[in-house]
Amino acid sequence: MQLELPLAIAPVAPPAGTLRYIQLGGEIVCYRFRRARRRSIGMVIDDDGLRVAAPGHVPIAEVEAFIREKARWVSRKLSEWRAAPKPPVVNWSEGSSIALLGAPVILQYLPGRRGVVLEDGRLGIGLVPRSEPAALRKRGIAWIKEHARALLGERLALYAGRLGLPVPSLSLSSARTQWGLCREDGHVRLNWRLIHLPLHLVDYVVAHELAHLREMNHSVRFWAVVGGLYPGYAGARRELRDCTHRLPIL
């Protein structure tokens, strides 16, 4: 998540989509392409590089014409992406560390035990005979997600109370480019990876999404609601923009 041999890093699932190539000026650019239920062509550049999605009826020639039309934007964003610090990859061997609420937690294996426990800055993962590296990693991630759900539920209840609203339903997201989402029906989705960040940033995201229950936009009125829930939100907003590279790859 004590073995005498170090555990190998479990393989990270490849990003979705077909790998394609396109020439933009003097550069050959690779991108991931997928069909999606959407109305228009969309592009995003994240930890996986350039990703493009398009409705099923749009021919690939039209997709690539769209990419070429946005070539300057793509080149600029790809340059920023290449220059940006890359997130750390967690090596699930004993003694490695994972950030939880902004503080490093050391991985420790507990022979003869099955559960997972966080105590004294250590995340202890039970180790039984024939425990495979992938299984230990899976158990550790499952515990982190469960811990995230409990924490996010508590913070959601706290800030909903401050707004005088009932606690909305919560689901966890694994999105790479979105911290949270609030739907018009009041359902809130929060990224479980927020558990890696300091609590004050978690609270800002929670306050931001709950403010949408009052204003489904980003108007002046919306930011006034955010400010009432979370004074000094501007600083947290700036800090959050720099956090993507700090999220570990588990």
Secondary structure, 3 states (H helix, E strand, C coil): CCCCCCCCCCCCCCCCCEEEEEEECCEEEEEEEEECCCCCCEEEEECCEEEEEECCCCCHHHHHHHHHHCHHHHHHHHHHHHHCCCCCECCCCCCCEEEECCEEEEEEEEECCCCEEEECCEEEEEECCCCCHHHHHHHHHHHHHHHHHHHHHHHHHHHHHHHCCCCCCEEEECCCCCCEEECCCCCEEEEHHHHHCCHHHHHHHHHHHHHCCCCCCCCHHHHHHHHHHCCCHHHHHHHHHCCHHHCCEC
